[in-house]
Amino acid sequence: MERRRVVITGIGAVTPVGNNAVQTWHAIREGVCGIGPITQYDSSTQKVHLAAEVKDFDPASALEGRDWRHMSRYAQLAMAAAQEAMADSGLDLELTDRERCGVIVSSGIGGIGMTEREELRCAQKGYDRASPYYIPMAIANMAAGLIAIAYGLKGMCTCPVTACAGGTNAVGDAFHYIRDGYAEVMVCGGAEAAVTPLSIGGFTSMRALHVGDDPDSASVPFDARRSGFVLGEGAGILVLEEYEHAKARGAKIYAEMAGYGATCDAYHITAPAPGGEGGARAMAQALSDGGVAPEEVGYINAHGTSTPLNDSGETAAIKTVFGDHAYQLAVSSTKSMTGHMLGAAGAVEAIFTALSLRDGYLPATIHYQEKDPACDLDYVPNQGREVNVTYALSNSLGFGGHNACVLLKKWEG
């Protein structure tokens, strides 16, 4: 089967450091930290008081029409990012076969905030009094469905729910779907809005979250001080397009999709396999899929959650795949700025990786202070770099042992 080329022609993002892709990327280049005290509810009775929230997001002004009233926050964020990505792509849907356009958008937890609110309300008033909008507002696939409805995209429409790997699975699956001839255009990415009492409480109980109150020392990937991740929220949406289709309409191109790997640890419900074995196989698969030698890769946007097991395991995985070249690579975690956006993380980080290639700029791992012998690579500490890179990877590793990796190539067309 002929492998068609696939390029990124549109991006949109709503993140803890910006309400669109331009604002977000500027903040990432400047090393802005999006972590702060929780404002969406009173967290005073809980151990965790920090999160990476989207700031000043007004769905009434960000979204077209009035349908936003019946969308959960995660879906509102997804729709805002999709509107930006579609406008950015310049795609004229009147001239496009919409049966050859699809949507793959992930969410790890979907409308959990709606579930929490309805449970509390119905416990008092009776469960048959649940909102008729509860189910469509809660289910994790609805962001993908809403985007397809808004733009009349009638191809494949689905939602990978693979925890923290979901956003990368969405981008990678969309890439393969186009490459293998099933579509010309795919709108893909992820969205999450889980800064809620139950989500925070659940992650706290399993000792996954940082419990301090200093934003500057909360999310410190690969640092010896790391003690858990900071929960973030947001959305990242990309428009992927078959190259000849994009070329024919004169589309601008951010980067080329080059490879994709997806594996499972089959080891533990939360802990990664020893030595990051599954993550290593995902990176190796992405390189093999793209026909790229390890020595050709210059940058990795790491999963880098700021948890002891993830960061040491991911470091070990990189060494397994890249050998001595691992010490020549730049590896950074933008979660030091955005926190961990769960199902949105991989999509937003794929956008960062594409923009890194476009601009020749590698974002920093901010607030890095103390070296850990188990994390001894070049993590681009504290200050980003002007470096031209041809190939870059973006890693995502999720609970349940889900691992996903996408390989991007700098566009030089």
C-alpha positions as CSV (number, residue, x, y, z in Angstrom):
1,M,0.0,0.0,0.0
2,E,1.2,3.4,-0.9
3,R,2.1,5.6,2.1
4,R,0.9,9.1,1.5
5,R,2.6,12.1,3.1
6,V,0.7,13.9,5.9
7,V,1.2,17.4,7.0
8,I,-0.1,19.7,9.8
9,T,-2.0,22.7,8.3
10,G,-3.9,24.1,11.3
11,I,-3.5,24.3,15.0
12,G,-5.6,25.6,17.9
13,A,-5.0,25.5,21.6
14,V,-6.5,26.7,24.9
15,T,-4.1,26.1,27.8
16,P,-3.1,27.2,31.2
17,V,-0.7,29.7,29.6
18,G,-2.8,31.1,26.8
19,N,-6.3,31.1,25.3
20,N,-5.2,30.5,21.8
21,A,-2.2,28.8,20.1
22,V,-0.3,32.1,19.4
23,Q,-0.6,33.2,23.1
24,T,0.3,29.8,24.3
25,W,3.4,29.4,22.2
26,H,4.6,32.9,23.1
27,A,4.2,32.0,26.8
28,I,6.0,28.7,26.3
29,R,8.9,30.5,24.6
30,E,9.1,33.0,27.5
31,G,9.0,30.2,30.1
32,V,5.7,31.3,31.7
33,C,4.4,29.1,34.4
34,G,0.6,28.5,34.3
35,I,0.3,26.9,37.7
36,G,-1.5,28.7,40.6
37,P,-4.0,28.4,43.3
38,I,-7.2,26.6,42.4
39,T,-10.0,29.0,41.6
40,Q,-12.8,26.8,40.2
41,Y,-13.8,25.6,43.7
42,D,-12.9,26.0,47.3
43,S,-9.9,23.6,47.9
44,S,-9.3,24.6,51.5
45,T,-10.4,21.3,52.9
46,Q,-8.2,19.2,50.6
47,K,-4.4,18.6,50.6
48,V,-3.9,19.9,47.0
49,H,-4.4,23.7,46.4
50,L,-2.6,24.2,43.1
51,A,-3.6,23.4,39.5
52,A,-2.8,24.6,36.0
53,E,-6.2,26.2,35.1
54,V,-7.2,27.9,31.9
55,K,-7.6,31.5,32.8
56,D,-10.4,34.0,31.8
57,F,-12.1,31.6,29.4
58,D,-15.5,32.8,28.5
59,P,-17.4,30.3,26.4
60,A,-20.1,32.9,25.5
61,S,-17.5,35.0,23.7
62,A,-15.1,32.2,22.6
63,L,-17.7,30.0,20.9
64,E,-20.1,30.6,18.1
65,G,-23.9,30.3,18.8
66,R,-25.5,29.3,22.0
67,D,-24.9,25.5,22.0
68,W,-22.0,26.1,24.5
69,R,-24.7,26.1,27.3
70,H,-25.1,22.4,26.9
71,M,-21.4,21.5,26.7
72,S,-19.2,20.5,29.6
73,R,-16.1,22.6,30.1
74,Y,-13.8,20.0,28.4
75,A,-16.0,20.2,25.3
76,Q,-16.1,24.0,25.3
77,L,-12.3,24.0,25.4
78,A,-12.2,21.5,22.6
79,M,-14.6,23.5,20.4
80,A,-12.7,26.7,21.0
81,A,-9.4,25.0,20.0
82,A,-11.2,23.4,17.0
83,Q,-12.6,26.7,15.8
84,E,-9.1,28.2,15.9
85,A,-7.5,25.2,14.1
86,M,-10.1,25.1,11.4
87,A,-9.8,28.9,10.7
88,D,-6.0,28.6,10.8
89,S,-6.0,25.8,8.3
90,G,-7.8,27.9,5.7
91,L,-9.7,24.9,4.6
92,D,-12.8,25.7,2.4
93,L,-15.3,23.0,3.4
94,E,-17.5,23.9,0.4
95,L,-14.7,22.7,-1.8
96,T,-13.9,19.6,0.3
97,D,-15.4,16.1,0.3
98,R,-16.6,16.0,3.9
99,E,-17.1,12.3,3.7
100,R,-13.3,12.1,3.4
101,C,-12.8,14.3,6.5
102,G,-12.9,12.9,10.0
103,V,-12.4,13.7,13.7
104,I,-10.4,11.9,16.4
105,V,-10.4,13.8,19.7
106,S,-9.4,12.3,23.0
107,S,-10.5,13.0,26.6
108,G,-9.4,11.0,29.6
109,I,-12.3,11.8,32.0
110,G,-14.7,13.8,29.8
111,G,-17.3,15.8,31.7
112,I,-16.5,14.7,35.2
113,G,-17.4,18.1,36.6
114,M,-21.0,17.6,35.3
115,T,-21.1,14.2,36.9
116,E,-20.1,15.6,40.2
117,R,-22.6,18.3,40.1
118,E,-25.5,16.0,39.0
119,E,-24.7,13.4,41.7
120,L,-24.9,16.0,44.4
121,R,-28.1,17.5,43.0
122,C,-29.8,14.2,42.4
123,A,-28.9,12.8,45.8
124,Q,-31.2,15.5,47.2
125,K,-33.9,15.7,44.5
126,G,-34.0,12.2,43.2
127,Y,-32.1,10.5,40.3
128,D,-35.0,10.7,37.9
129,R,-34.6,14.4,38.1
130,A,-31.2,14.3,36.4
131,S,-30.6,16.8,33.7
132,P,-31.6,15.5,30.2
133,Y,-28.3,16.9,29.1
134,Y,-26.3,15.0,31.7
135,I,-25.3,12.0,29.6
136,P,-24.3,14.0,26.4
137,M,-22.4,16.5,28.6
138,A,-20.5,13.8,30.5
139,I,-19.4,11.2,27.9
140,A,-15.8,11.5,26.8
141,N,-16.5,11.2,23.0
142,M,-18.8,14.2,22.8
143,A,-16.1,16.7,22.0
144,A,-15.3,14.7,18.9
145,G,-19.0,14.5,18.0
146,L,-19.6,18.2,18.5
147,I,-16.7,19.1,16.2
148,A,-17.9,16.8,13.5
149,I,-21.4,18.2,13.8
150,A,-20.2,21.8,13.7
151,Y,-18.3,21.3,10.5
152,G,-20.3,18.5,8.9
153,L,-17.3,16.1,8.9
154,K,-18.7,12.7,8.0
155,G,-15.7,10.5,7.9
156,M,-14.4,8.5,10.9
157,C,-15.2,10.1,14.2
158,T,-13.9,8.6,17.4
159,C,-12.3,9.2,20.8
160,P,-9.3,7.3,22.2
161,V,-9.6,7.1,26.0
162,T,-6.1,6.0,26.9
163,A,-5.5,8.2,29.9
164,C,-2.5,10.4,29.5
165,A,-1.6,8.9,26.1
166,G,-4.9,9.8,24.5
167,G,-4.0,13.0,22.8
168,T,-1.0,11.5,21.2
169,N,-3.0,8.4,20.2
170,A,-5.5,10.7,18.5
171,V,-2.9,12.5,16.5
172,G,-1.1,9.3,15.6
173,D,-4.2,7.4,14.6
174,A,-5.3,10.4,12.5
175,F,-1.9,10.5,10.8
176,H,-2.1,6.8,9.9
177,Y,-5.7,7.1,8.7
178,I,-4.7,9.7,6.2
179,R,-1.4,8.1,5.3
180,D,-3.1,4.8,4.5
181,G,-5.7,6.4,2.2
182,Y,-8.9,6.5,4.2
183,A,-9.2,10.3,4.4
184,E,-7.7,13.6,3.1
185,V,-8.3,15.6,6.3
186,M,-8.5,14.7,10.0
187,V,-9.2,17.1,12.9
188,C,-7.5,15.6,15.9
189,G,-6.3,16.2,19.4
190,G,-7.5,16.1,23.0
191,A,-9.4,18.1,25.6
192,E,-9.6,17.9,29.4
193,A,-11.2,19.8,32.3
194,A,-10.8,17.8,35.4
195,V,-9.9,20.4,38.0
196,T,-12.7,19.3,40.2
197,P,-12.9,18.2,43.9
198,L,-13.3,14.5,43.0
199,S,-10.5,14.4,40.4
200,I,-8.1,16.2,42.6
201,G,-9.1,14.0,45.6
202,G,-8.7,10.8,43.6
203,F,-5.3,11.7,42.3
204,T,-4.3,12.9,45.8
205,S,-5.3,9.6,47.4
206,M,-3.1,7.7,45.0
207,R,-0.2,10.0,45.8
208,A,0.1,11.2,42.3
209,L,-0.1,14.9,42.9
210,H,2.3,17.5,44.3
211,V,0.8,18.8,47.6
212,G,2.9,21.9,48.2
213,D,1.7,25.5,47.7
214,D,4.7,27.0,45.8
215,P,3.9,27.1,42.1
216,D,7.6,27.5,41.3
217,S,8.5,24.1,42.8
218,A,5.3,22.2,42.1
219,S,5.9,20.8,38.6
220,V,9.7,20.1,38.3
221,P,10.2,17.3,35.8
222,F,13.5,15.4,36.0
223,D,14.5,17.4,39.1
224,A,15.5,15.5,42.2
225,R,12.8,17.5,44.1
226,R,9.9,16.1,42.0
227,S,7.1,14.7,44.1
228,G,4.1,14.4,41.9
229,F,2.4,16.1,39.0
230,V,0.2,19.2,38.9
231,L,-3.2,18.7,37.3
232,G,-3.8,20.9,34.3
233,E,-6.7,21.5,31.9
234,G,-7.0,22.6,28.3
235,A,-7.3,21.5,24.7
236,G,-5.1,21.1,21.6
237,I,-6.5,20.5,18.1
238,L,-4.6,19.9,14.9
239,V,-5.7,19.7,11.3
240,L,-3.8,17.0,9.5
241,E,-4.0,16.8,5.7
242,E,-2.7,14.7,2.9
243,Y,0.2,16.5,1.4
244,E,-1.1,16.7,-2.2
245,H,-4.5,17.9,-1.0
246,A,-2.8,20.6,1.1
247,K,-0.4,21.6,-1.8
248,A,-3.3,21.9,-4.3
249,R,-5.0,24.6,-2.2
250,G,-1.8,26.4,-1.3
251,A,-2.1,25.6,2.4
252,K,0.6,26.7,4.9
253,I,2.4,23.8,6.5
254,Y,3.7,23.7,10.1
255,A,5.5,20.4,10.0
256,E,5.2,16.9,8.5
257,M,4.0,13.8,10.4
258,A,6.7,11.2,10.0
259,G,6.0,8.3,12.3
260,Y,3.9,6.9,15.1
261,G,4.3,4.2,17.7
262,A,1.8,2.8,20.2
263,T,2.5,0.1,22.7
264,C,1.3,-1.3,26.1
265,D,3.4,-2.2,29.1
266,A,0.9,-4.9,30.2
267,Y,2.5,-4.5,33.6
268,H,0.6,-2.4,36.2
269,I,-2.5,-0.2,36.4
270,T,-0.5,3.0,37.3
271,A,3.3,2.3,37.5
272,P,5.4,2.2,34.3
273,A,7.2,-1.0,33.4
274,P,10.8,-1.2,34.8
275,G,13.2,0.8,32.7
276,G,10.4,2.4,30.7
277,E,10.3,-0.7,28.5
278,G,7.0,0.0,26.9
279,G,7.8,3.7,26.2
280,A,11.1,2.6,24.6
281,R,9.2,0.3,22.3
282,A,6.8,3.1,21.3
283,M,9.7,5.5,20.5
284,A,11.4,2.7,18.5
285,Q,8.2,2.0,16.6
286,A,7.8,5.7,15.7
287,L,11.3,5.8,14.3
288,S,10.8,2.6,12.4
289,D,7.5,3.8,11.1
290,G,9.1,6.9,9.7
291,G,12.3,5.2,8.5
292,V,14.4,7.5,10.6
293,A,17.6,6.5,12.4
294,P,17.9,7.5,16.1
295,E,20.8,9.7,15.3
296,E,18.6,11.9,13.1
297,V,16.4,13.0,16.1
298,G,17.5,16.3,17.8
299,Y,14.7,16.9,20.3
300,I,12.2,15.1,22.4
301,N,9.2,16.7,24.0
302,A,9.0,14.3,27.0
303,H,6.0,13.1,28.9
304,G,8.0,14.4,31.9
305,T,5.3,14.5,34.5
306,S,7.4,15.4,37.6
307,T,6.7,12.0,39.3
308,P,9.6,9.9,40.5
309,L,8.8,6.8,38.5
310,N,7.8,8.4,35.2
311,D,10.8,10.7,34.8
312,S,13.4,8.1,35.7
313,G,11.7,5.5,33.6
314,E,11.4,7.8,30.6
315,T,15.0,8.7,30.9
316,A,16.0,5.1,30.9
317,A,13.7,4.5,27.9
318,I,15.4,7.2,25.9
319,K,18.8,5.7,26.7
320,T,17.5,2.3,25.5
321,V,16.4,3.7,22.2
322,F,19.1,6.2,21.5
323,G,22.2,4.8,23.1
324,D,25.1,7.2,23.2
325,H,23.0,9.7,21.1
326,A,20.7,10.2,24.1
327,Y,23.3,12.5,25.6
328,Q,23.4,14.6,22.4
329,L,19.6,15.0,22.4
330,A,17.7,17.9,23.9
331,V,14.8,16.6,26.1
332,S,12.4,19.0,27.7
333,S,9.1,18.8,29.6
334,T,6.6,21.6,28.9
335,K,4.5,20.2,31.7
336,S,6.8,22.3,33.9
337,M,4.7,25.2,32.5
338,T,1.3,23.7,31.7
339,G,1.0,21.1,34.3
340,H,-0.4,17.7,33.2
341,M,-3.5,18.1,31.0
342,L,-4.2,14.3,30.9
343,G,-6.0,13.5,27.6
344,A,-5.2,16.9,26.2
345,A,-1.5,16.8,27.0
346,G,-0.2,14.8,24.0
347,A,-2.1,17.0,21.5
348,V,-0.9,20.2,23.0
349,E,2.6,18.9,23.2
350,A,2.5,17.7,19.5
351,I,1.6,21.3,18.7
352,F,4.6,22.5,20.7
353,T,6.8,20.0,18.9
354,A,5.6,21.2,15.5
355,L,6.2,24.8,16.5
356,S,9.7,24.0,17.8
357,L,10.6,22.5,14.5
358,R,9.1,25.5,12.6
359,D,10.8,28.1,14.7
360,G,14.1,26.3,15.5
361,Y,13.4,26.9,19.2
362,L,13.4,24.2,21.9
363,P,11.3,25.1,25.0
364,A,12.8,24.8,28.4
365,T,12.1,22.7,31.4
366,I,11.6,25.6,33.8
367,H,12.3,25.6,37.6
368,Y,15.0,22.9,37.2
369,Q,17.4,23.1,40.1
370,E,18.6,19.8,41.5
371,K,20.1,17.0,39.4
372,D,19.0,13.4,39.9
373,P,21.5,10.6,39.0
374,A,18.6,8.7,37.5
375,C,17.8,11.6,35.2
376,D,21.1,12.6,33.6
377,L,20.2,13.9,30.1
378,D,20.1,17.4,28.7
379,Y,16.7,18.7,29.9
380,V,17.1,22.2,28.4
381,P,17.1,23.6,32.0
382,N,15.3,27.0,32.6
383,Q,16.1,28.7,29.3
384,G,14.9,27.6,25.8
385,R,17.4,27.4,22.9
386,E,17.6,28.6,19.3
387,V,18.5,25.3,17.6
388,N,17.4,24.0,14.2
389,V,16.2,20.4,14.4
390,T,15.1,18.2,11.5
391,Y,13.3,15.4,13.5
392,A,11.6,15.5,16.9
393,L,9.6,13.1,19.0
394,S,6.7,13.8,21.4
395,N,6.1,11.2,24.1
396,S,3.0,10.3,26.1
397,L,2.7,7.6,28.7
398,G,-0.6,6.8,30.4
399,F,-2.1,4.9,33.3
400,G,-2.9,1.3,32.3
401,G,0.5,1.1,30.5
402,H,-0.6,3.0,27.4
403,N,2.4,4.5,25.5
404,A,2.3,6.6,22.4
405,C,4.9,8.6,20.5
406,V,4.7,10.7,17.3
407,L,7.7,11.6,15.1
408,L,7.6,15.0,13.4
409,K,9.8,16.4,10.6
410,K,10.7,20.0,10.0
411,W,8.9,21.4,7.0
412,E,11.3,22.5,4.3
413,G,9.0,22.5,1.3
